[in-house]
């Protein structure tokens, strides 16, 4: 029983870490959007501004890669630890959500990676920035909603396992 409790507590802690990665990805998009809509923006960007945008794009790619790695590890932990605790149907529901998150993450990473900012006009930069922001915001929202559901389940499991541990002592 204490082994299951330790697994549940570990998964709860992983949720906190993943939320940090989600925040990092979200903050990167906000910074990028702010750069794209700089006050006094012109249709012809200087080299310095183009370099700044490219650097922000790289930071967003890094944040998304950290998020991807964190989710991959976390999902593997959950998919190993939770089936025996949740049962078949509830676990299947979580797996459906995990696949959806992976799909949306892959789509968002593709948009960020395949967006070439060089030579774009101000209008095109704003459009691309908006597309990136929408993709990453949708991903962040999906992950947060999923984590909220799992947090409720994990807290319920933690309570039951703690109570059982007390009763068996």
N, C-alpha and C positions, 0 to 999 in steps of 0.2 A: 504494500500500500504506500509506504513512504517513497518508493521508487517512482510510482505514478505521481505522487504529490510533487516530487522534485522535478519531474518532466513538465508538469503543468506550470509550476513557478518559472521554470526556464523559458517556456513559451511566452508567458506573460512578459518577461523581461525582454525577449526578442521583439515583441510588439513595440516596446518603447524605443528600441534601437531603430527599427524600421520606420517609425514615425519621424525620427531624426533625419533619416535619408529622404523621406518624402518631403519634409520641410526644406532640406537642402536643395532638392530638385525644384520645388516651388519657388524658393527664394531666387534661384538662378534665373528662372523665367521672368520673375518680376524685374530683376536687374536688367535682363536683356530687353524687355519691353521698354523700360525706362530709357535705355540707351537709344533704342530705335526712335522714340518719340522725343528726343532731346529738343529742348527749347531752341528755336531758331534753326531747326534742321533745314538742310537744303537738298535739292535733288541730286547734286553732285557731292558725294562724301569725300572728305580728305583721306589720305592714306592713314593718318593717325586714327580717325574714327573707324575706318574699316578694320584696322588692327584691333581696336577695342571690341568691336562686335565679334570678331573672330575669336578673341580670347574669352568673351562671355559664352560663346557657343561651345568652346572647348570645355569650359567649366560645367556647363549644363550636361554635356556628354559624359563627363566624369561623374557627376552626381547621379545621372541615370544608370551608369554602369555600376556604381556602388549600390544603388537601389536594386538593380537586377540581381547582383550577387547576393545581397542580403535576403531578398525574397526567395531566391532559389534555395538557399540554405535553410531558411525558415520554413518554407513549404515542405521541404524534405523532412525536417524535424517533426512537423505537425502530422505529415502523412505516415510517419512511422509510429508516433506516440498516441495519436488520437483514435484510430479505429476501434481499439479495444474499449476505450472509455466512452465513445459517442454512439457506437452502433452503426449499422450499415447505411441507412437512409440519410441520417444527419451528416455522416462522413461524405457520402456521395454529393450532398449539397455543397459542402465545403470544397470538394474537388472541382465541381462545376465552376465555382467562383474563382478558384486558383487558376483554372484554365483561361477564364475570361480576363483576369488580371494580366496573365502572361501575354495574351493576345494584344491587349491594349498597350501594355508596356512595349512589346515589340514594334507595334505601329508608331508609338511616340518616339522611340529610339530611331526608327527609320526616318521619320520626318526630320528630326534634329540632325542626324548624321548626313542625310542626303540633301540638306538645304545648303546651297552655295550662295553666300551673301555677296561675294565679290561682283562688282559691276552693277548691282541692282540700284534702281532709282529709289528715292525716298518713299514713294507710294508702294513700290514692290517690297521694300524693307518692312514697312508697316504691315502689309498684307502677310508676309512670311512670319513676322513676329507674332501677329495675331493667330495664325495657324499653329505655330509652335506653342503659344501660350494655351490655346484651347486644348490641344492634345495633352499637354502636361497637366493642366488643371483637371481634365477629365480623368486622367490616370490617378492623380492624387486623391480626387474625390472617391473614386472606386476603391482604392486601397484603404482609405480612412473608413468608409462605410463597412467594408469587409472586416477590418480590424475591430471596429466597434462591436459587430456581431460576435466575433470570436472572443473578444474581451468578456462579454457577458457569459458565454459558454465556459470559458476558462475559469472565471471567478466562481461560477456555480460548481464546477468540478473541484476547484481548490477548497471551497467550503465543505463539500461532501467528504472529500478525502481527508481533510483536517479533522472533521468530526469523527469519521471512522477510526482515524489514528488515535484519537483520545479515548474512544470506547474500547479499543483493543489493548490499551495500555494497562 
